[in-house]
Amino acid sequence: MKKIVILGAGFGGLRAAIKISKKLRSLQLLKDYEVVLIDRNDHHTYTPLLYEVATTSKSLANIAELHEVAAYKIKPLIKNLSLTFLQKEVTAADLIRGEVILGGKEKILADYLVIALGAEVNYFDIPGLASSALALKTFTDAIRIRDSVWNLGMAGEENIKILVVGGGATGVELASELKVWCGELEKEFRKCELEVAIIEAGRTILPGFDTRVIKLVEKRLKRVGVKIFAHESLTRVEKKKAYLTSGRIEPFDILIWAGGIKAAEALSKLPLKNEARGRVVVRGKMECLPQTPDLKFRSKVYGLGDTICFYDPRTEKPIPSVARAAISQANVVSENIIEDIKMENGLTKTADHKVYKSMEYPYITPVGGKYAVAKIGPLVVAGFWGWILKGLVELNYLFSIMPRWTALRLWLKGLKIFTQNDRLG
Ligand SMILES: Cc1cc2nc3c(=O)[nH]c(=O)nc-3n(C[C@H](O)[C@H](O)[C@H](O)COP(=O)(O)OP(=O)(O)OC[C@H]3O[C@@H](n4cnc5c(N)ncnc54)[C@H](O)[C@@H]3O)c2cc1C
């Protein structure tokens, strides 16, 4: 059997695996092709909910409940599909032989390879940062943040100072929700003040966002009580103190780094064209290019999502790392692989490959409690209705990866848990 190997079961990888498997079934080719999906985790994380997981009191939900509503086990998601899932760490790949190395020793031969390994936290070698800061990239990261705050509260700390470095969407949603969570913590620990500040290198928070969105978010952050230090970068971290470019020294109890991402480590040694942050440069058909033209890969290698860099031909800038882009790219990759397979099996004479066209993706930034700012095309929706939209986007996504009743049940369960810490919203 030929193997279509998909590395990473995130937004892009899972979508590609589901689509390719369904299409192979309709072409009655499942006896000749096996779709193999590989991820280090046994779950698929819905990252837009991580800031909620990080700010849920232990008394409201335990880890298992939070896992159920924000990080879905992969096996049940694919149980009705012809799809093999391997929970393994991808450690390397030999593209010339077409082999992917799992856990440092086991090999799997790929006839088609899709790289969808997402991104990792980039600490930019800032002295003391990686060892002192928490991040918000995975479900476990989110649990670490909530445990850190909770444990300080349990220890009787009355004033907890939290610095969030990086005023992009992740930093903003986490900082504002941490502040709103304060009300719930006061209930638990009688007096527990969270002092939350965002440090952002740009002139404003949310660099690159629409100015209307920035203004609304700034106003809301002020209202919930999050401080903003703009035009400030972190130079080093030492003994619970953050040193900033202006000479300012900010003490902290908890430091959260939301200042940047880079391509997944497993890609770093692959002979593929890449850019400064290590992301693989991919063009129109989402095929990865060899570093030099003389390199001949055994199989076609496609790439998608946060792991790649796709330059938008209109702006000549890389398109943003968002879930919607990873999903659209997964659709293109799936169709192109299916075209290749149809050719291979004489079902078509020419492969009608699709070209990925970037677009301005809608984005919703929650800013504490039942408040979010959504930007859909030229339209900006802020407040409660922005928050409602965010919920509907989530439900719609769940519908696309699991049975409707399961999706609805999990969505309602999440809603019930996550709206209980919104007292100051
Ligand atoms: C806190 C947070 C909030 C976000 N909110 C939004 C939002 O509201 N809207 C939005 O559009 N985007 C949001 N994003 C961005 C969005 O999550 C990413 O753009 C999206 O996940 C990219 O999809 P992907 O398939 O490329 O990678 P991912 O979804 O990150 O998936 C990569 C997968 O690869 C696996 N993996 C990585 N390395 C290995 C390895 N060596 N071996 C095995 N498996 C490996 C990982 O476990 C993961 O499952 C958010 C991101 C974060 C961190």
Ligand as a Chemical Component Dictionary entry (heavy atoms), coordinates in Angstrom:
data_LIG
# 
_chem_comp.id                   LIG 
_chem_comp.type                 NON-POLYMER 
_chem_comp.pdbx_formal_charge   0 
_chem_comp.three_letter_code    LIG 
# 
loop_
_chem_comp_atom.comp_id 
_chem_comp_atom.atom_id 
_chem_comp_atom.alt_atom_id 
_chem_comp_atom.type_symbol 
_chem_comp_atom.charge 
_chem_comp_atom.model_Cartn_x 
_chem_comp_atom.model_Cartn_y 
_chem_comp_atom.model_Cartn_z 
_chem_comp_atom.pdbx_ordinal 
LIG C1  C1  C 0 -3.145 30.646 22.425 1  
LIG C2  C2  C 0 -3.434 30.674 20.958 2  
LIG C3  C3  C 0 -4.629 31.201 20.509 3  
LIG C4  C4  C 0 -4.905 31.229 19.146 4  
LIG N1  N1  N 0 -6.098 31.744 18.736 5  
LIG C5  C5  C 0 -6.391 31.740 17.426 6  
LIG C6  C6  C 0 -7.660 32.217 16.983 7  
LIG O1  O1  O 0 -8.498 32.653 17.782 8  
LIG N2  N2  N 0 -7.913 32.182 15.661 9  
LIG C7  C7  C 0 -7.001 31.703 14.751 10 
LIG O2  O2  O 0 -7.277 31.673 13.551 11 
LIG N3  N3  N 0 -5.796 31.247 15.141 12 
LIG C8  C8  C 0 -5.468 31.249 16.444 13 
LIG N4  N4  N 0 -4.257 30.781 16.867 14 
LIG C9  C9  C 0 -3.296 30.323 15.848 15 
LIG C10 C10 C 0 -3.612 28.887 15.428 16 
LIG O3  O3  O 0 -3.647 28.059 16.556 17 
LIG C11 C11 C 0 -2.554 28.385 14.466 18 
LIG O4  O4  O 0 -2.433 29.264 13.379 19 
LIG C12 C12 C 0 -2.924 26.994 13.974 20 
LIG O5  O5  O 0 -2.926 26.103 15.063 21 
LIG C13 C13 C 0 -1.946 26.502 12.926 22 
LIG O6  O6  O 0 -2.339 25.232 12.527 23 
LIG P1  P1  P 0 -1.256 24.147 12.103 24 
LIG O7  O7  O 0 -2.009 22.961 11.612 25 
LIG O8  O8  O 0 -0.241 24.748 11.216 26 
LIG O9  O9  O 0 -0.467 23.817 13.450 27 
LIG P2  P2  P 0 -0.997 23.338 14.860 28 
LIG O10 O10 O 0 -2.460 23.489 14.973 29 
LIG O11 O11 O 0 -0.129 24.005 15.856 30 
LIG O12 O12 O 0 -0.662 21.782 14.846 31 
LIG C14 C14 C 0 0.634  21.278 14.809 32 
LIG C15 C15 C 0 0.600  19.872 15.382 33 
LIG O13 O13 O 0 1.882  19.264 15.184 34 
LIG C16 C16 C 0 2.228  18.549 16.340 35 
LIG N5  N5  N 0 3.692  18.468 16.389 36 
LIG C17 C17 C 0 4.570  19.493 16.370 37 
LIG N6  N6  N 0 5.830  19.038 16.356 38 
LIG C18 C18 C 0 5.738  17.684 16.381 39 
LIG C19 C19 C 0 6.702  16.626 16.356 40 
LIG N7  N7  N 0 8.018  16.876 16.323 41 
LIG N8  N8  N 0 6.256  15.348 16.358 42 
LIG C20 C20 C 0 4.912  15.074 16.376 43 
LIG N9  N9  N 0 3.975  16.030 16.396 44 
LIG C21 C21 C 0 4.377  17.312 16.398 45 
LIG C22 C22 C 0 1.636  19.337 17.488 46 
LIG O14 O14 O 0 1.411  18.512 18.617 47 
LIG C23 C23 C 0 0.325  19.850 16.870 48 
LIG O15 O15 O 0 -0.751 18.989 17.149 49 
LIG C24 C24 C 0 -3.948 30.727 18.214 50 
LIG C25 C25 C 0 -2.754 30.196 18.666 51 
LIG C26 C26 C 0 -2.486 30.161 20.028 52 
LIG C27 C27 C 0 -1.185 29.579 20.514 53 
# 
loop_
_chem_comp_bond.comp_id 
_chem_comp_bond.atom_id_1 
_chem_comp_bond.atom_id_2 
_chem_comp_bond.value_order 
_chem_comp_bond.pdbx_ordinal 
LIG C1  C2  SING 1  
LIG C2  C3  SING 2  
LIG C2  C26 DOUB 3  
LIG C3  C4  DOUB 4  
LIG C4  N1  SING 5  
LIG C4  C24 SING 6  
LIG N1  C5  DOUB 7  
LIG C5  C6  SING 8  
LIG C5  C8  SING 9  
LIG C6  O1  DOUB 10 
LIG C6  N2  SING 11 
LIG N2  C7  SING 12 
LIG C7  O2  DOUB 13 
LIG C7  N3  SING 14 
LIG N3  C8  DOUB 15 
LIG C8  N4  SING 16 
LIG N4  C9  SING 17 
LIG N4  C24 SING 18 
LIG C9  C10 SING 19 
LIG C10 O3  SING 20 
LIG C10 C11 SING 21 
LIG C11 O4  SING 22 
LIG C11 C12 SING 23 
LIG C12 O5  SING 24 
LIG C12 C13 SING 25 
LIG C13 O6  SING 26 
LIG O6  P1  SING 27 
LIG P1  O7  DOUB 28 
LIG P1  O8  SING 29 
LIG P1  O9  SING 30 
LIG O9  P2  SING 31 
LIG P2  O10 DOUB 32 
LIG P2  O11 SING 33 
LIG P2  O12 SING 34 
LIG O12 C14 SING 35 
LIG C14 C15 SING 36 
LIG C15 O13 SING 37 
LIG C15 C23 SING 38 
LIG O13 C16 SING 39 
LIG C16 N5  SING 40 
LIG C16 C22 SING 41 
LIG N5  C17 SING 42 
LIG N5  C21 SING 43 
LIG C17 N6  DOUB 44 
LIG N6  C18 SING 45 
LIG C18 C19 SING 46 
LIG C18 C21 DOUB 47 
LIG C19 N7  SING 48 
LIG C19 N8  DOUB 49 
LIG N8  C20 SING 50 
LIG C20 N9  DOUB 51 
LIG N9  C21 SING 52 
LIG C22 O14 SING 53 
LIG C22 C23 SING 54 
LIG C23 O15 SING 55 
LIG C24 C25 DOUB 56 
LIG C25 C26 SING 57 
LIG C26 C27 SING 58 
# 
